[in-house]
Amino acid sequence: MRTPVRRAISPPIVVTLTLTLTLAAPLATGGAVAPPLTPDPVTASYSILARDPLTGDYGVAAASHAPLIGMNLEFLDPDAGAVVVLGGPHLDVNEKILIAIRDELPPGRAIAVGLATDPDRENRQVLAISPQGAAAFTGKKLPKHADHKTGDDFVAAGHHLASRDVIAAMEESFAGSDGPLADRLLDALRAGRDAGGERDGEHSAALLVVGPAARFATRHRLVDLRIDYTPADAVGALIDLRARVDSVYEVVR
């Protein structure tokens, strides 16, 4: 009789399945039905974008009262830098800024290039980072409180916030921490929420880290966790999701 061969499951594939099941779980639990999603003309979100100078990793954590904030966090290039644009549809702006960063323009100049022909620039908030530093832009027409802060290897920004303390709390948390980039980003996002967060609450949240050490077909992704919508606290749900994935697979950095 042949001895059965046990096939090892590739960790990244298992993690992907786990995220899908976790996010779908509320639909199968028979719990309270979430209220229907309705259009909201007020853009609102807050985010922190950072680079780990030791590993070369780039990462971002973000939260919003609108669904699907994670879909906006796709413009991180481990070989060049990263950009996040908040405030309405802005695919073209993201692409222009990231191309400018790849062309080795400093983040501040790259932002200027991306916004040069944008008629809605005053409704935008832009975060950009590269080995040359970090920069941000906050449009004058964004709902208050709108603010941004830059530091060594990070930039935090947000609008429609409970107060300016939100971004200050994120800055203090990140600047005063060390360890894995994903942990520092998530702690900073939690600090922003605890300082008041967004005025209408957080219903989606996401954490993404990319780096040269990523393996398999993950598009350089070391961490990719999302809460696409919850009627409750999305930041808390993201923290719980991170803990669950870490405890089971021990592969999320």
Residue pairs with C-beta under 8 A, 6 or more apart in sequence:
10 216
11 249
11 251
12 215
12 216
12 217
12 218
12 251
14 249
15 245
15 249
15 251
15 252
18 244
18 245
18 248
18 249
19 224
19 225
19 226
19 241
19 245
22 241
22 244
23 226
23 227
23 228
26 34
26 230
32 231
34 229
34 230
34 231
35 231
37 67
37 229
40 65
40 66
40 200
42 143
42 160
42 200
43 66
43 86
43 87
43 88
43 123
43 142
43 143
43 159
43 160
44 64
44 65
44 66
44 143
44 159
44 160
44 161
44 198
44 199
44 200
45 62
45 63
45 64
45 65
45 66
45 69
45 86
45 158
45 159
45 160
45 198
46 62
46 63
46 64
46 156
46 157
46 158
46 159
46 161
46 166
46 167
46 170
46 189
46 192
46 197
46 198
47 60
47 61
47 62
47 63
47 73
47 84
47 86
47 127
47 156
47 157
47 158
48 60
48 61
48 62
48 127
48 154
48 155
48 156
48 170
48 174
48 185
48 188
48 189
48 192
49 58
49 59
49 60
49 82
49 83
49 84
49 127
49 128
49 129
49 134
49 154
49 155
49 156
50 58
50 59
50 60
50 129
50 153
50 154
50 155
50 174
50 181
50 184
50 185
51 57
51 58
51 59
51 81
51 82
51 129
51 130
51 131
51 134
51 153
51 154
52 58
52 59
52 153
52 181
52 211
53 131
53 153
55 181
55 211
55 212
55 213
56 78
56 211
56 212
57 78
57 181
57 209
57 210
57 211
57 212
57 213
57 222
58 76
58 77
58 78
58 81
58 82
58 129
58 209
58 210
58 211
59 76
59 181
59 182
59 185
59 207
59 208
59 209
59 210
59 223
60 73
60 76
60 82
60 84
60 127
60 185
60 206
60 207
60 208
61 185
61 186
61 188
61 189
61 205
61 206
61 207
61 208
62 69
62 70
62 72
62 73
62 84
62 86
62 189
62 205
62 206
63 69
63 189
63 192
63 193
63 197
63 198
63 202
63 204
63 205
63 206
63 234
63 235
63 238
64 198
64 202
64 203
64 204
64 205
64 234
65 160
65 198
65 200
65 201
65 202
65 203
65 204
66 203
66 204
67 203
67 204
67 228
67 229
68 204
68 228
68 229
69 204
69 205
69 206
70 204
70 205
70 206
70 208
70 226
70 227
70 228
72 84
72 85
72 86
73 84
73 206
73 208
74 94
75 82
75 83
75 84
75 85
75 94
75 95
75 97
75 98
76 82
76 208
76 210
76 220
77 98
77 101
77 102
77 210
78 210
78 211
78 212
78 214
78 220
79 102
79 212
80 98
80 101
80 102
80 130
81 98
81 101
81 102
81 107
81 128
81 129
81 130
81 131
81 132
82 98
82 101
82 128
82 129
82 130
82 210
83 94
83 97
83 98
83 101
83 110
83 111
83 114
83 126
83 127
83 128
83 129
84 94
84 126
84 127
84 128
85 93
85 94
85 97
85 114
85 124
85 125
85 126
85 127
86 124
86 125
86 126
86 127
86 157
86 158
86 159
87 120
87 123
87 124
87 125
87 139
87 142
87 159
88 120
88 123
88 124
90 118
90 120
90 124
92 118
93 114
93 115
93 118
93 124
93 126
94 114
96 113
96 114
97 110
97 111
97 113
97 114
97 126
97 128
98 110
100 109
100 110
100 113
100 114
101 107
101 110
101 128
101 130
104 132
105 113
106 130
106 132
106 133
106 135
107 128
107 129
107 130
107 132
107 133
107 134
107 135
108 128
108 133
108 135
110 128
110 130
110 135
111 126
111 128
111 135
111 136
111 137
114 126
115 121
115 124
115 126
115 137
118 124
121 137
121 139
122 139
122 140
122 141
122 142
123 139
123 141
123 142
124 137
124 139
124 142
125 136
125 137
125 138
125 139
125 142
125 146
125 148
125 157
125 158
125 159
126 136
126 137
126 157
127 134
127 136
127 148
127 155
127 156
127 157
128 134
128 135
128 136
128 155
129 135
129 153
129 154
129 155
133 150
134 150
134 151
134 153
134 154
134 155
135 150
135 155
136 148
136 149
136 150
136 155
136 157
137 148
138 146
138 147
138 148
138 157
138 159
139 146
142 159
142 160
143 159
143 160
144 159
144 160
144 161
145 159
145 160
145 161
145 162
145 163
145 164
145 166
146 158
146 159
146 160
146 161
147 157
147 158
147 159
147 161
147 164
147 166
147 167
148 155
148 156
148 157
148 158
148 167
149 155
149 156
149 157
149 167
149 168
149 170
149 171
150 156
151 171
151 174
151 175
152 175
154 171
154 174
154 175
156 167
156 170
156 171
156 174
156 188
156 192
157 167
158 166
158 167
158 192
158 198
160 198
160 199
160 200
161 167
161 196
161 197
161 198
161 199
162 195
162 196
162 197
162 198
162 199
163 195
163 196
165 195
165 196
166 192
166 195
166 196
166 197
166 198
167 192
168 195
169 191
169 192
169 194
169 195
170 188
170 189
170 191
170 192
170 195
171 188
172 191
173 184
173 187
173 188
173 190
173 191
173 192
174 184
174 185
174 187
174 188
177 183
177 184
177 187
177 188
178 184
180 253
181 209
181 253
182 207
182 209
182 222
182 223
182 242
182 252
182 253
185 207
185 209
186 207
186 238
186 239
186 242
189 205
189 207
189 235
189 238
190 235
190 239
193 202
193 233
193 235
193 236
197 235
201 233
202 233
202 234
202 235
203 229
203 230
203 231
203 234
204 226
204 227
204 228
204 229
204 230
204 234
205 226
205 227
205 234
205 235
205 237
205 238
206 225
206 226
206 227
206 238
207 223
207 224
207 225
207 226
207 238
207 242
208 221
208 223
208 224
208 225
209 221
209 222
209 223
209 224
209 253
210 219
210 220
210 221
210 222
211 220
211 222
212 220
213 222
214 220
214 221
214 222
218 224
222 252
222 253
223 252
223 253
225 238
225 241
225 242
225 245
225 252
226 238
227 234
227 237
227 238
227 241
230 237
242 252
245 251
245 252
246 252
